[in-house]
Amino acid sequence: MTNPASSGSDPLVPILEYDPSPGALIEPGHVARPVEGLVTSTVICFFSEIVDEVCGGGRAEEVVQMGMESPRPLYLLEVGDGRRVAVFHPGVGAPLAVALMEEAIALGCTSFVACGGAGALVPGLALGHVVVPNAAVRDEGTSYHYLPPAREVEADLDAVAVAVSVLERRDVPHTVGKTWTTDAPYRETAARIAKRRAEGCITVEMEAAAFLALARHRRVRFAQYLYAGDDVSGEAWDHRSWQNSSVRRSLFDLAVEASLEL
């Protein structure tokens, strides 16, 4: 029997119906207005305890609350020598993280460095090892609303170079490589892991492809630091207590430095 959904010129899957229209019914500027004097350098930090440690308790100025149903603060942090960066926690998952980044762009932020953890897809990727994504496999949904359908999205190589230069200057061991972005951490099956590893992915996470797509769509600068967390490269999952890694604070500091250089 012929599938009626496949007839005609319409794609079978709605996620592939990319619309290049520049405007949308609800624009980020409808909910987030530019903030006078806001810095352009921004750190997107996935470590809530680090954001609280560095920015909470009045240690940074809370500029505005972002997000419609689950508001999150955008902080303005003094980092010395009169320099300041914006900081926010993006939640978890591409839809929320990208929506908050959209609002940050509407507020006036133009360069971003994200720092977070990722699963290790390849054996031997040590806990805490830093990875700079230069491309991401688009196995999520958000990026398809910002770019035409494609298997991967490449990073801004100039932004990657800046991120790498900071690591080299600080003598931080690191790897530049491809990441796998998925919406479903509980569906990382052995077959999918093997397939992604075979096409060159070294980490798995939930946001990078969408961040890269948004950055290209909005023409802002973006780079990302990931650190190798749990290990999904073997026959059994190894948690490795990855959320307790001491690298989290240092990765935040590196992201601050890189964001200022972008």
JOPE-V72039 format. One record per residue. N is the residue number from 1. RES is the residue in one small letter. BURIAL is b if it has 16 or more other ideal C-beta (glycine too) atoms within 10 Angstrom, else e. Layout:
((N & RES & BURIAL) (N & RES & BURIAL))
//
This chain:
((1 & m & e) (2 & t & e) (3 & n & e) (4 & p & e) (5 & a & e) (6 & s & e) (7 & s & e) (8 & g & e) (9 & s & e) (10 & d & e) (11 & p & e) (12 & l & e) (13 & v & e) (14 & p & e) (15 & i & e) (16 & l & e) (17 & e & e) (18 & y & e) (19 & d & e) (20 & p & e) (21 & s & e) (22 & p & e) (23 & g & e) (24 & a & e) (25 & l & e) (26 & i & e) (27 & e & e) (28 & p & b) (29 & g & e) (30 & h & e) (31 & v & e) (32 & a & b) (33 & r & e) (34 & p & e) (35 & v & b) (36 & e & e) (37 & g & e) (38 & l & b) (39 & v & b) (40 & t & b) (41 & s & b) (42 & t & b) (43 & v & b) (44 & i & b) (45 & c & b) (46 & f & b) (47 & f & b) (48 & s & e) (49 & e & e) (50 & i & b) (51 & v & b) (52 & d & e) (53 & e & e) (54 & v & b) (55 & c & b) (56 & g & e) (57 & g & e) (58 & g & e) (59 & r & e) (60 & a & b) (61 & e & e) (62 & e & e) (63 & v & b) (64 & v & b) (65 & q & e) (66 & m & b) (67 & g & b) (68 & m & e) (69 & e & e) (70 & s & e) (71 & p & e) (72 & r & b) (73 & p & b) (74 & l & b) (75 & y & b) (76 & l & b) (77 & l & b) (78 & e & e) (79 & v & b) (80 & g & e) (81 & d & e) (82 & g & e) (83 & r & e) (84 & r & b) (85 & v & b) (86 & a & b) (87 & v & b) (88 & f & b) (89 & h & b) (90 & p & b) (91 & g & b) (92 & v & e) (93 & g & e) (94 & a & b) (95 & p & b) (96 & l & b) (97 & a & b) (98 & v & b) (99 & a & b) (100 & l & b) (101 & m & b) (102 & e & b) (103 & e & b) (104 & a & b) (105 & i & b) (106 & a & b) (107 & l & b) (108 & g & b) (109 & c & b) (110 & t & b) (111 & s & b) (112 & f & b) (113 & v & b) (114 & a & b) (115 & c & b) (116 & g & b) (117 & g & b) (118 & a & b) (119 & g & b) (120 & a & b) (121 & l & b) (122 & v & b) (123 & p & e) (124 & g & e) (125 & l & b) (126 & a & e) (127 & l & b) (128 & g & b) (129 & h & b) (130 & v & b) (131 & v & b) (132 & v & b) (133 & p & b) (134 & n & b) (135 & a & b) (136 & a & b) (137 & v & b) (138 & r & b) (139 & d & b) (140 & e & b) (141 & g & e) (142 & t & b) (143 & s & b) (144 & y & b) (145 & h & b) (146 & y & b) (147 & l & b) (148 & p & e) (149 & p & e) (150 & a & e) (151 & r & e) (152 & e & b) (153 & v & b) (154 & e & e) (155 & a & b) (156 & d & b) (157 & l & e) (158 & d & e) (159 & a & b) (160 & v & b) (161 & a & e) (162 & v & b) (163 & a & b) (164 & v & b) (165 & s & e) (166 & v & b) (167 & l & b) (168 & e & e) (169 & r & e) (170 & r & e) (171 & d & e) (172 & v & b) (173 & p & e) (174 & h & b) (175 & t & e) (176 & v & b) (177 & g & b) (178 & k & b) (179 & t & b) (180 & w & b) (181 & t & b) (182 & t & b) (183 & d & e) (184 & a & e) (185 & p & e) (186 & y & e) (187 & r & e) (188 & e & b) (189 & t & e) (190 & a & e) (191 & a & e) (192 & r & e) (193 & i & b) (194 & a & e) (195 & k & e) (196 & r & b) (197 & r & b) (198 & a & e) (199 & e & e) (200 & g & e) (201 & c & b) (202 & i & b) (203 & t & b) (204 & v & b) (205 & e & b) (206 & m & b) (207 & e & b) (208 & a & b) (209 & a & b) (210 & a & b) (211 & f & b) (212 & l & b) (213 & a & b) (214 & l & b) (215 & a & b) (216 & r & b) (217 & h & b) (218 & r & e) (219 & r & e) (220 & v & b) (221 & r & b) (222 & f & b) (223 & a & b) (224 & q & b) (225 & y & b) (226 & l & b) (227 & y & b) (228 & a & b) (229 & g & b) (230 & d & b) (231 & d & b) (232 & v & b) (233 & s & b) (234 & g & e) (235 & e & e) (236 & a & e) (237 & w & e) (238 & d & e) (239 & h & e) (240 & r & b) (241 & s & e) (242 & w & b) (243 & q & e) (244 & n & e) (245 & s & b) (246 & s & e) (247 & v & b) (248 & r & b) (249 & r & e) (250 & s & b) (251 & l & b) (252 & f & b) (253 & d & b) (254 & l & b) (255 & a & b) (256 & v & b) (257 & e & b) (258 & a & b) (259 & s & b) (260 & l & b) (261 & e & b) (262 & l & b))
//
